[in-house]
């Protein structure tokens, strides 16, 4: 399985750069400075839990002025996630951010120390179609057509 | 008719459209409505719905290669090319033993038409103060134009043919791929009350009759229309012909008389006719038609690239069941051309049987 993350609004504090660690089903896949694009290969299971940990955030990384307004902060945002070449689009919001005892649903902003989490199934297309229908209730044929598509792709892969 | 194999029909549609995206078709598609522009599931799916629609010709490799080899530019300098095309068309047609057009010689006035649509438009213009009559299942383009242009029309099934009417019927009939069962009655009625009829023979080159007699002698039949677009891969070259009993000085004829008609279309048409027999596709693909009809449980028609079956729009589809137009009522007519053209691929995929 291929994972492609796109991050944006990556904010440093002084010379400190945010660091994240990406984990799939409890196994660390990558750790490093947050950059615009991160592409990874991973072994998936049928059901998967993907987490991105904000590794190096501490209280002193949020700088306040005399009125307690934030003047500088170490943070970043997840903009896009593609799995096996498929953009999750709005399904990326079916995730949460966990910071200590607090769980924030549908949050792509990495502010406090914590981790972002999404659960999905493999194959990803099947999961996307299923979730789209679940959310919009407008595609009852999704599974039948997915099977046609999957068969066509599988057969075509064998030729030329 | 044996059981229609919807599942297999749908699988083939998915295979062809997925192969199109992956550039694995034996012969690539030609029209945007069945060429997926990306491998996005929803995009491919939407195009699977139109694999069997349309009346377009078989994308025969040899014919495409021949058309690609024609050097047309020189036709622009040939002031006689349109005339040559117009004169050769009936000669070419008469060489085919599958049908005989009795009375064709009475249609002395031939005019190159830039596709069938040009002669339709001119027919509409000539009879603009009349009511147009058409059978359900006919080419939807007519009704769509009439609706949008405010032209009076009615299905033949909905009202008697009356003296202020004009009639257009395709032969073979567009939806059936065979002569319409009501055609003789319609001609009789039109003959009795003097209603002009245009017979549209657009699918005629692809018919597999053995020896069909077509009677053109009733005087109500005022014009005949022919085209190469449904038999040869020249549809976008707009190669058609109108034949009439009387000279009609409509825009199309005036352009012909002025010698400003489309010489590229004439040159293309002439080259195709000189190189291919009328029933080239029939000879080449009739066995394929029989094969696919058997495999898919469809009923072969008299047009070699068509078959009849339950509407393919009933396969996994809830909206947009009529392509392009609310008047498109040809969903039970399967265009088998994509199957013929991609035989090798479908064999490799295990769908050919």
Contacts between the chains, C-beta under 8 A, distances in Angstrom:
chain1	res1	chain2	res2	distance
A	125	B	41	6.0
A	129	B	41	6.9
A	140	B	318	7.9
A	141	B	316	4.5
A	141	B	317	7.8
A	141	B	318	7.5
A	144	B	316	6.0
A	145	B	14	7.8
A	145	B	41	7.8
A	145	B	45	5.6
A	145	B	316	5.7
A	146	B	41	7.5
A	148	B	10	5.9
A	148	B	11	6.0
A	148	B	14	4.1
A	148	B	48	7.7
A	149	B	14	5.9
A	149	B	18	6.7
A	149	B	41	6.0
A	149	B	44	6.6
A	149	B	45	7.2
A	151	B	11	6.5
A	151	B	14	7.2
A	151	B	15	7.9
A	152	B	11	7.3
A	152	B	14	4.4
A	152	B	15	4.5
A	152	B	17	7.9
A	152	B	18	4.0
A	152	B	19	7.5
A	153	B	18	6.0
A	155	B	15	6.6
A	155	B	349	4.9
A	155	B	350	7.1
A	156	B	15	7.1
A	156	B	18	5.9
A	156	B	19	5.7
A	156	B	22	5.8
A	156	B	24	6.0
A	156	B	349	7.3
A	159	B	24	6.8
A	159	B	345	7.6
A	159	B	348	5.0
A	159	B	349	7.2
A	160	B	24	6.2
